[in-house]
Amino acid sequence: MIRSRVLEKLRMNRPVICPQVVFKDPSIIEVVGLVGFDCVWLCNEHFAYNMETLFDMVRATRTIGIDAIVRIDKAGYTSAMKPLEMGAKGIVVPHILSVDEARFWIRVTRFYPEGRRGINCVNADADWGLINNKEYLSLSNKETFLILQIEDPEVLPFMEDIAQLDNFDILFLGTGDLAHSMGLTPGEEHEEIWDVIKRLAKICNRYGKIAGAPGYNYDYTKKLLDLGYRFITNGADLILLRNAFSEIKKDYEKIGF
């Protein structure tokens, strides 16, 4: 079974940066891996991947040797189990709203005794059944991770209760949706959001969880790292391509195009 590069770094207290791939082309994931990233974020919450396409994208991460992290559409139990069986190393559950909901996603993404995830043992994550079942179940619990996303005001009073739960790895603060839900402009810095960022860092440190958040730029990310954040998202093929084309157009307009 392929081991997680993300978990390997986090266990050494080293930071991880995770770019997002939006376009449904596995060759982009190959480029991401060759550049030297440890993982890629695939979003099934906001972008329409069908199961076959998602499988091809996850398979590309396995081929190039990086972790696939899938933010699920949160439709139910199989929306987490299927990406895991494809070989995804990390599952992101958006908009966690309660301690009980956090418990549910822990239960369905971990094998016994940590949870009650369904067993098949012959999918990609089990090396197509070529790995011993006992070893597979043990390694899966050890080498896959669960990210619970905090991005709604109503869950903020329960962050500490969620952090105390066992068998999940990362609390990820979705600062964009959180700002929007608080009546603030997403993508801008707000004192109210920084208060939550600082509080989450302290909670994660207290209960042995990894704090995660988007790193909007170098200075912003440096402040996150100084607070103890270790899982950072930044960069997306869609945005990078849009910005690159915009710069080309702007440059050529100067000479009459």
C-alpha positions in Angstrom: 0.0 0.0 0.0 1.3 3.4 -0.9 2.2 5.5 2.1 1.1 9.2 2.6 3.7 11.9 1.8 1.6 14.4 3.6 1.4 12.4 6.8 5.1 11.7 6.6 5.9 15.4 6.6 3.3 16.4 9.2 4.6 13.7 11.6 8.0 15.4 11.4 6.3 18.8 12.1 7.1 20.0 8.6 4.6 22.2 6.7 2.8 20.9 3.7 1.5 23.1 0.8 -1.3 21.8 -1.3 -2.3 23.2 -4.7 -5.7 22.6 -6.3 -6.3 21.0 -9.7 -9.6 22.0 -11.3 -9.3 20.9 -14.9 -10.1 17.3 -15.5 -6.7 16.4 -17.1 -4.5 13.9 -15.3 -1.4 15.2 -17.0 -1.7 18.4 -14.9 -1.4 16.2 -11.8 1.7 14.7 -13.3 3.2 18.2 -13.7 2.3 19.1 -10.1 4.1 16.0 -8.9 7.2 16.5 -11.1 7.5 20.1 -9.9 7.8 18.7 -6.4 4.6 19.1 -4.5 3.5 16.4 -2.1 -0.2 16.4 -2.8 -3.0 17.9 -4.8 -6.5 19.1 -3.8 -9.4 17.8 -5.9 -12.7 19.5 -5.2 -15.9 17.6 -5.6 -17.8 20.2 -3.6 -17.6 23.0 -6.1 -16.6 21.3 -9.3 -18.3 18.5 -11.2 -16.1 15.4 -11.3 -18.0 12.2 -12.1 -16.7 9.0 -10.4 -14.8 7.8 -13.5 -13.0 11.1 -14.0 -12.2 11.4 -10.3 -10.7 7.9 -10.4 -8.5 8.9 -13.3 -7.3 11.9 -11.4 -6.6 10.0 -8.2 -4.8 7.3 -10.2 -2.5 10.0 -11.7 -1.5 10.9 -8.1 -0.7 7.3 -7.4 1.4 7.0 -10.6 3.5 10.1 -9.9 3.8 9.4 -6.2 1.8 12.2 -4.5 -1.2 12.3 -2.3 -4.7 12.9 -3.6 -6.8 14.9 -1.2 -10.5 14.9 -2.2 -13.0 17.4 -0.8 -16.2 15.5 -1.1 -19.7 16.5 -2.1 -21.0 15.4 1.2 -23.8 13.4 -0.2 -23.5 10.6 2.2 -21.4 7.7 3.4 -20.1 6.6 -0.1 -19.0 10.1 -1.0 -16.1 9.5 1.3 -15.6 5.8 1.0 -15.4 5.7 -2.8 -12.5 8.2 -3.1 -10.6 6.3 -0.4 -11.0 3.1 -2.3 -9.8 4.8 -5.5 -6.6 5.5 -3.5 -7.1 9.0 -2.2 -5.0 9.6 0.9 -7.0 12.5 2.3 -10.7 13.3 2.6 -11.9 16.8 3.3 -15.4 17.2 4.6 -16.7 20.8 4.1 -19.0 22.7 6.5 -18.8 20.5 9.6 -21.6 21.9 11.8 -21.5 19.8 14.9 -19.6 17.4 17.1 -22.0 14.6 16.1 -21.4 15.3 12.4 -17.7 15.1 12.9 -18.1 11.8 14.7 -20.1 10.5 11.7 -17.3 11.2 9.2 -14.7 9.7 11.5 -16.8 6.6 11.7 -17.2 6.1 8.0 -13.6 6.9 7.0 -11.8 4.7 9.5 -11.7 0.9 9.7 -12.4 -0.9 13.0 -11.5 -0.3 15.8 -11.3 3.4 15.0 -14.5 3.5 12.9 -16.8 1.4 10.9 -15.8 2.0 7.3 -17.1 -0.6 4.9 -14.6 -3.3 3.7 -13.9 -4.5 0.2 -10.1 -5.1 0.2 -9.8 -5.5 -3.6 -9.8 -1.9 -4.8 -6.9 0.4 -5.8 -6.1 1.4 -2.2 -5.7 -2.3 -1.3 -3.3 -2.9 -4.3 -6.2 -4.6 -6.0 -6.3 -7.3 -3.4 -2.6 -8.2 -3.5 -1.9 -7.0 0.0 -2.8 -9.0 3.1 -6.2 -7.9 4.4 -5.0 -7.4 8.0 -2.0 -5.3 6.8 -4.3 -3.4 4.5 -6.8 -2.5 7.2 -4.0 -1.4 9.6 -2.1 0.6 7.0 -5.2 2.3 5.7 -6.0 3.7 9.2 -2.4 4.8 9.5 -1.7 6.2 6.0 -5.0 8.0 5.2 -6.2 11.1 6.8 -9.4 13.0 7.5 -9.7 16.8 7.3 -12.7 18.4 9.0 -13.4 21.9 7.6 -14.6 24.7 9.9 -16.3 27.4 7.9 -19.5 28.4 9.6 -20.1 30.8 12.6 -22.4 28.4 14.3 -19.7 25.7 14.8 -17.1 28.1 16.2 -18.2 27.5 19.9 -17.7 23.7 19.4 -14.2 23.8 17.8 -12.6 22.6 21.0 -15.1 19.8 21.4 -14.4 18.6 17.9 -10.6 18.8 18.3 -10.9 16.4 21.3 -12.3 13.6 19.1 -9.9 10.8 18.3 -9.0 9.4 14.8 -9.0 12.5 12.6 -6.0 14.5 11.7 -6.6 18.1 10.5 -8.9 21.0 11.4 -9.0 23.2 8.3 -10.4 26.7 8.6 -12.3 27.7 5.5 -11.7 31.5 5.9 -13.5 32.4 2.7 -16.9 30.9 3.6 -16.4 31.9 7.2 -15.9 35.5 6.3 -18.9 35.5 3.9 -21.1 33.9 6.6 -20.0 36.6 9.0 -21.0 39.4 6.6 -17.3 40.1 5.7 -15.7 40.2 2.2 -14.0 36.9 1.4 -10.3 37.2 0.4 -9.6 40.2 2.5 -7.9 40.3 5.9 -10.3 40.9 8.8 -9.5 41.1 12.5 -12.5 38.9 13.3 -11.1 36.1 11.1 -7.6 36.4 12.5 -9.2 36.0 16.0 -10.6 32.6 14.9 -7.4 31.7 13.2 -5.4 32.2 16.4 -8.0 30.4 18.5 -8.0 27.4 16.2 -4.2 27.2 16.4 -4.2 27.1 20.2 -7.0 24.4 20.2 -5.1 22.2 17.7 -1.9 22.5 19.6 -3.7 21.6 22.9 -5.3 18.4 21.5 -2.6 17.3 19.0 -4.4 18.1 15.8 -2.9 19.8 12.7 -4.2 23.3 12.0 -4.8 24.0 8.3 -5.9 27.1 6.3 -5.5 28.7 2.9 -2.3 30.7 2.5 -3.2 33.6 0.3 0.3 35.0 -0.1 3.8 34.7 1.3 3.3 37.1 4.2 -0.1 35.7 5.1 1.3 32.2 5.1 4.3 33.2 7.2 1.9 34.4 9.9 0.0 31.1 9.8 3.2 29.1 10.1 4.3 31.3 13.1 1.0 30.4 14.8 1.6 26.7 14.3 -0.4 26.0 11.1 1.2 23.2 9.1 -1.3 22.3 6.3 -1.6 25.2 3.8 -3.5 25.4 0.5 -2.4 27.7 -2.2 -2.5 27.8 -6.0 -5.0 26.4 -8.5 -4.5 25.6 -12.2 -7.6 27.6 -13.1 -6.4 30.8 -11.4 -2.8 30.4 -12.6 -3.9 30.0 -16.2 -6.4 32.9 -16.0 -3.7 35.2 -14.5 -1.1 34.1 -17.1 -3.4 34.8 -20.0 -4.4 38.1 -18.5 -0.8 39.2 -18.2 -0.1 38.2 -21.8 -3.1 40.3 -23.0 -2.1 43.2 -20.8 1.5 43.2 -22.1 0.5 42.9 -25.8 -2.0 45.7 -25.4 1.0 48.0 -24.8 2.2 47.5 -28.4 -1.1 47.9 -30.1 -2.9 44.5 -29.9 
